Amino acid sequence: MIVKYGGNAMKSLELRRVVAREIAALRAHLPVVVVHGGGPVIEAELSARGVPSEFRQGLRVTSPEAMHVVEMALAKLNKELSADIGQALGLMGRDAALLVGELLLDGAGLATFGRVGRVTEVNAALLRTLLGVGLTPVVGCVAVDVQGEPLNVNADWAAGAVAGALEEGIVFLTDVDGVYRAYPDPDSLVHMLGAQEVRLGIDEGWIAGGMIPKVQAALEALSRGAPFATIASGMAPGVLTRAATGEAGTRIVP
């Protein structure tokens, strides 16, 4: 299974290590690939260096200078997460062309987001080889283009691409318990949604705000070949194993 570990679920070092232990425990039942972001860590590093940070349409506009900081910050976090999980290998998109991508262009065909990209190819054979020898791949969301230059990729998109390439289910760990029909009413949490119902929910407005990119990443994973995508909270201990079995969060299916 693929676990997308979000930056917001890493704000507390203690919680980060709790989730890391849960990932390690989950390996007793099935192989795991972890794909992570690191927004708070990136923000801190950019701020410390006086590099401007701007978001547009939910994406970090990434200048070449910012790209250097993003890659550096994520590479450090990548190794720390791998050590927290144990028996894991930290990888970035550069490693054996693990994640190959292309620049994300706007409607006019311009790279207005800077070095922001989308994944076009995943080295699934490398991931399967590592899983085959008992290692957990931990993948940071920096891809490379065909010239070998780095691209900042939204971690949800990167995780969806990995899930599709491996044709395995994915859990997106975030800071809410799942998709609600009437947020934040706990009784309105939806446990199962079909892809068409998700699109309807966006149209009707009960899927809105920050949940839209999450469900869109889930739909993208399904379209690439993942059998399911679950959105669940990474802020509470014990959720990961339950999300893996469909007992927590919202599971989205084709």
N, C-alpha and C positions, 0 to 999 in steps of 0.2 A: 504494500500500500504506500501511497505517497502522502506525506504530511507537509502541508505548507504552514510554516511557522512565521507568524507576522511580527512586525516590529513592535506593535502596540502590546503584544503578549510577552514581550521581552523587557519591558520597562523595569521590572523588579528582578534583580539578580537571583533572589531566592526563588521566585516563581519560575524563572527561566530554568533553573536547575531542577526544580520539581518536574517540569514538563520533560526535561531531558531524561530524567529517571523513568518517566512513563514511557517515553519512546524506547528506551533500552528494555523495559519490561515487555513492551508490545512485540519485540523481536522474538520472544519465546513462542509466539503464535503465528507470526508471518513476517517475511522480509519487509524492511521499511527503507524508503528513500525520503530524506528530508530536504525540502527546498525552503530557503529563508530569505526574508528581506532584512531591513534594519533601519527603518526611517529615523527613529530617535537617535541612534548612534551616528548616522550620516549627518543629521541636523547639527549635532554637537560638534562634529569635526569641521563642518563647513563654517560654523559660527566662530570656532576657535581660530580659524585661519582667515577670517574676514571675507570669505567667498560668498557672494550673494546667492540666495536661494529663493526661487519663485515656483509656485505651482500654477499650472494651467490645465483645466479640464481634469483635475485630479492627478496630474503627472508632474514630476519634478523637472522643470526645464533645466537641462544639463549642458553647461558650457564645457569646452575641453578642460578648463581648470577644475570645474566641479567634478567632471568625470574622473579625474585623477584622484580626488579626495574620496569620491564614492567607492571606487575600486579598492583603495587602501583601507577604508573603514570596514567595508564588507569582508575583505580578506582576513582582517584581524578577528572580526566577530565569527567568521566561518571556522577558524581554528579553535576559538574558545568554545563554540557550540560542539564541535567534534570531540573536544576533550571532555566536556560535560556529559555527553552521551556515552562515550567510551566505545572501543572496538568500532570506531567510525573514521572515515577519511574525508577531510574537508577538500572540496573542489570548487573551482570557479569555471566560468565558461571557456576560458583559455585552455584549460587542461584537456589535452587530446581532443580539442574542438568539441567539447562536451555540449555547449550551447552555441549554435551559429545563428546569427540574426541579420536583420536589415534595419535601416533607419525608419522610424515611424514618421510618415509624412502627413501633412494636413490636407484639407480638401483641395487646396490649390497645388498640391504636389511639392510643397516646401517643407524643409526640416525645421519647422518653427519650434520644436521641442528640444533642439540641439542633439546631443548624443543619446537620445532615448530611442530604443529599438523594440522590435518584436522578434520572438524566436521562430526561425523557419526550419531548423534541423536540430535534432537531439541525438547524441551518440549513445543510443540505447544499449548497444553491445558492451560499451564500457561499464555502464551501470549494472547490467546483468552479470558481467564478469566479477565485479566487486561483490555483488550480492551472493554469487555462487561460492565465494571463499569466506563468507560470513562477515563481511564488512558492511557497515551502513554508510552509504554515500550521503554527504551533507553538502548541498549545492547552493552556492551564493548566486544571486540573480544578476550577474554581469555576463553578458554574452560577448561574442566577437563577430565582426563582420567578415566578409570574404577577404579583406585586406589585413585581417588580424587586429583591427583596432577595436577597443572596447565599446560596448553599448550598455547603457543603463536600462534594464528591463524591469517592468513592474513584476513584483514577486509572484502575484497571483497568476499573471500570464505565464511566467516561466514554469510555475508548478503545474499549471494546466497542460502545458506543452509536454512536460516530462510524463505526466499521467497518461496522456494520449499516446505518446511514443511507446510506453511500456504496456499500454492497454490494461491499466490497473486503476482501482478506485483511489479517490483522493479525499482527504479531510483538510479543509481550510480552517485553521485555528485563528480566531479573531477575538474581538472584545465584546461580542454579544452572543447570546445563546443560540441564535439561528434566525430564521425568517419569521416575522410576525405578520398577521393580517391586520392587527391594530396595535402597533408598538406604542407603549411598552407593556401592554396588558399581558401578563404571563400566560393567561388561558388562551391567548390567540397565537401562541407559538405553533408553527406548522411542522409536523414531523416528516412528511413526505410530499414532494411536489414533482410533477412531470414537467418536462421542458416547456411544453406549450402553456401550461398553467403559470410558469414563471414569466413568460413573455406577456401573458394577460395581466399578471400582477403589476408589471411595470407600466403597462398601458393604463390600468385602472388606478394606479397611484399608491397602492398599499405596499408595493416594493419601491422604495424611494431612497434618496440621499446616498449615504455611503454604502448601502446594501446593494445598489445597482451594479457597481463594478465587481462586487463579490459574486453575484449570481451570473453576471456576464462571463466572468472567468470560469465559473462552473459549467456554463453552457458550452464555452469554448473547449473545455476538457472533454465533455461528452461528445462534441462534434469530432474531436480528434481520435476518439476510441476508448475513452475511460468509461467503465460500466456504471459508475455513480460518482457523485461529488457531494460531500457533506460539509455544511457550514456550521461550526460549533465554537463555543467559547474556549479560549486557551487561558482564561483568567482564573479558572477554578480547578483544583487538583482532581484527578480521577476521571476527567471527561474524555480523554483520548481513547481509551479502550472501549468505552461505551459508544463513542462516536464511530469507531471502527466497525461495531456490530449493529449500528443503526439505532442504538438506544438513547442517543443524545444528539442534539442539534437538528438541523433540517437536511434530510437526504434528498438530493435532486437526481432524478433518473431520466433516461431518454424518453 
